[in-house]
Amino acid sequence: MRRIFKLLILFIVMFSLVGCSNVFSPDKSKENATHILTDAVGKKVTLPLKPKRIVSLNLGTDELIMDLVSPDRITALSYIADDPGISHIAERSKSVKNKIKDYNAESILAMKPDLIIIADWWNLNTLQTLRDLGLNVYVYKTPYNLEDIKKTIREVAFVVGEKEKGEAIVAEYEKILLAAKNRVESFAKKNKRSVLAITNHGAFGGKGSLYDDMCAYIEVENCMKDIPQKGNQTISKEVIVEKNPDVIISVAWDHPGMAKSKTTQEIINDPALKTIKAVKNKNVRLISAKSLYCVSHYSAIGVDLLARAVYPEAYD
């Protein structure tokens, strides 16, 4: 009798497992699966393994996420993603309907995102407001050098559930960087050149900036390297004359409401700069801000353009 009872219990258990197989199906559990991550400000955040309604509030992650996931998984990007003067994805970003400009927490809530990704320089009050609304906010560390960018690519790729794509992007990024470095290496050893970058706000790329690291990577002497990076710094023409760069870069981004970028000819024709080597030799180059302001994997393109501007003979 006891044996029959055991067999009956076993039969009931087996029947229950078969009957519940849909409830515990691997696909369904994976679809709803979450994990807990600690972000750049030390906050533990519970996120979907593969978020489907992603909101990016920074151009750097706009560019990266567009290359990591399909547009149908992106709910919104920053409004600046549509600006071709600063964005590498300006054409493709049109496939994402929502663009965020005023950063209103309620309007972001209405989009029902399952992941909001922002940089660690964001205003903490805004960040807390988003979290108080129950939104999943992941803060990543802003990259300040080329090596940091690789970490950011891998970090964001993991957060959006696309680790393999992230590795592919890192590989392409490293390939472009190394090609530029190898191109100019012999020329830099013979005649290392100095460069000074000017934006429509002032000088650009002080000590500790990504631009400063870009210069160092391709053996270019950054004239601003001894000046700590404090946003856009206005330096006098006397200082530019004193630095006497071999090459001047005009960083172009004519965004509405901003001062107009100087053309190469305007710099060459400036009588106050006529004694500078770069002006005398007409080594004044224009590079789009989207390549030198960039903090995504597209910064590798900026390194290549900078190498071409400073050592053009390496590309003949």
N, C-alpha and C positions, 0 to 999 in steps of 0.2 A: 504493500500500500504506500509505504514511504517512497519507494522508487517511482511509482506512478505519479505521486504528488510532485516530486522533483522534476520529472519529465514535463508535467503540466506547467510548472513555473517557467522552465526553460522555453517552452513553446510560446508562452505569453510574452516573455521578454523579447524573443526573436520577432514575433508578430508586431510588437510595439516599435522596434527599431525599423522594420520595413515600412510600417505605416507612417513613421515620422521622418522618413528619408528626405522629403522635400523641405521640411523645416530646417534641417541641418545640412542642406546641400552646400558643397564647397563654393559654388559661384555666388550664392546669396550671402554667405558669411563673409566672403572676400569683398563683396560689393559694399557691405556696411562696416567693414573692419576699420579700426582706428589705431593710432599709436600715440604715445606721449613723447613730445620733444621739448628740449630746453632751448630757448632762443637766445639771442645775443645779449638780452638784458636780464637773463637768468630766470625768465618766466617759463613754467611748465605749461605747455599747450597741447590739448588733445585734438588731433587732426585726422581727417580721413587718410587712409593709405594712398588713395588716388583721388584727390579733390577734383570736383567737376564744375565748380562755380568759383573760379579764381578771380580775385581782384588784386591788381598790382597798382601801387600808388607812387612808384618811382620809375623813371625812364630806364635805369639799369636793369631792373627786373622785367619791365615791359619787353625789352629787347631779348632778354634771356628766355622768358616764358614763351614768347612767340615761336622760338626755335625748339622748345622742349615739348610743348603740347599742341594739340589741334585747336583751332579757334573756337570750336564749340564748347571747349572746357574753360574758356576765358570769358568772364562776365563783364569785366571792365579793365581798362588801362588808364594811365594818366593822360590828360589831354595833350600833353606835349609829344606823345608818341606819334601824332599826326603831322608834326612839323618837320619837313625834310631838311631844314637847316641844322637840326640837332639830333634827329632820330634816324637810325639805320632801317627802321621798319615802317617808315611813313606810309608807304604804299600798302603793305600787307596789313597794317593796323586798321585799315578801313573795314576789314572783315569782322572786327569787334565793334559792336554797336555802341556800347556805353563808354564814354570818356569822362573822367573825373577831374574837375577843375576847382570847385569850391570846397571840396573835402568835407561836405556836410554829412555828419554821422547818420542822420535819419535817412538821407537819400541812399547812402551806402547800405544801410540796414534793409531798405526796401528791395535791394537787388538780391537779397537772400544768399550772400556768398558763403561758401563752406571753408574758404581760406582767404584771408587778407594778408598780403605780404608787403612789408615796408622796411626802410633802412633805419639804422639806429640813431640817425641824426634828427629824426622826427620829434616834434613837440610832444613831450610826455603827457600833457593834459589831453591832447587829441587822441593819443594812443589809449589812455585810460578810458576816455569817453566811449571809444569803440568797444573796448572790453566790457565796460559796464552794460552795454547793450546786449551782451552775450555773444559777441562775434568772435570767431577764431582768428586772432591776429598773431602772425609770426614775424618777429623782428630779426633781420639779418645784419651782420656787421658790415659796414661800408668798407670796401676795399681801397687801400691807399698805395698799393704797389701791384706789379704784374703777378707776383706769386699769390697775393691775396685774391686776385680775380679767379684763379683756378679753384681756390677753396670755396669762393662764392658760387661758382658754377656747380660744383659738386653738392654744396649745401642746398641750394635751391632745387637742383635736380632731384635730390632725395626727398625734399619736402613735397614736391608735386608728384612723386612716385614714378620718376623717369631717370633712374640711376644710370642705365646703359646709355641713354641719349646724352646724358651729362658727360659721360666719359668720352663719347664721340666728339662732343663739342670741345672738350679739353684737348683732345688729340689734335684737332684742326687748329685750335688756338696756338698750341705749342709749335706746330709745323710752320705757321706764318711767322711767328716770332723768331724762330731759329733761322729761317730763310733770310730774314732781314739782317739778323746779326752776322750771319756768315757772309752776306753780300758786302757789308761795309767794313768788316774786321781789318783787312789788310790796309785799306785806305785810312782808317782811323789811327792805326799804329804809326803810319808815316806822317800823318798830318791831322792830329785831332783838332776838331773845330768847335768853336763856341757859338751858342745860339741864344737869342732872346725872343720870347714870345710875347706879343702884344694883343690884347683883346680890346673890344670897344669900351671896356670898363677900366682898363689899365694893364699893368704887367701881369703875367700869368705863370704859375708853376713854381712856387717857392719850395723851400726845404720841406721834405716829408710828403710832398704831393705825388700823385700818380704820374703826372707829367715829368717830374724830376726823376722818377725811377725809369720812365721810358727813355729819357735821355741817357741815363747811366747804362742802360741795357745795350744801347747801340754805340757806346763810346762817344757821346756828344757832351761837351761841356755846357751845362746849363748856367747861364749868367745869373740866375736867381737862386742858385743852390744854397747860398749862405743866408738867405732871407727866409725866416720861418713863414710857412703858408698861413695866411690869414685872409682867406677869400680873395677878392680882386683888389690888388694893391696898385695905387697910383704912384708911379715913379716919374720923376722929372726927366726932361730931355737931357739935362746935364748928367744925370746918372747913366742914361743910355749911352751918352758919349763916353763917359768914364769906363763903362763896361766894354765898349768897343767890340761888339760881337761880329763874328765872321758871317753869320747868317741871322736875319730877322724873319720871324714868322708872324704874319698877321692872321690871327685866329678869327675866322669869319662866321658870324651868326647874326643876321639882321632880323631879329625878332621884333614884332610890333611893340612899340613903347621903349625900345632900347636904342642907345646911341648907335649910329651907323658904323659898321666896320670900316677901317681904313683900307684903301686899295694899295696894292704894291707901288703903284705910280705916285700916289700921294706921299708915301713914305720916302721914296727915292727923291722926290722933288722938294722935300722939306729942307730949307736952308740950314736949320738948326742941327740937322743930322748929316750934313754933307761930308764931314770928316770921318765918319764911321766906315770901317772896312766893308761892312755889308752893303752900305749905300754906294760907296765908291765902286765896288765890284758888281753892283746890281744883283746881289744875292739876297733879295727880299722875296719871300715866298708866301703864298696864300694857302692855308689849309682850313678846311671846314671844321667848325667847332664840334661837329658830331664825332669827329675822329680823335680830337684831343681832349674834349670834356668827358669822353666816354668812360664809364666804369663797368661795362659789360665785356663779354668776350670779343666784341668788335673793337676793343682797344688795340688788338693786334694789328688791325688795319691802320690805326693811328701810328703805331710804331713803324710800320712799313712806309707810310707817307712821310714821316719825319726823317727817316733814313734817306729817302729819295731826295728830300728838300736840302739836307745838309751835305750829303755825299752823292750828288747826281751822277758823277762819273762812274760810280759803282754799278749803275743801272744802264750804262750805254751799251 
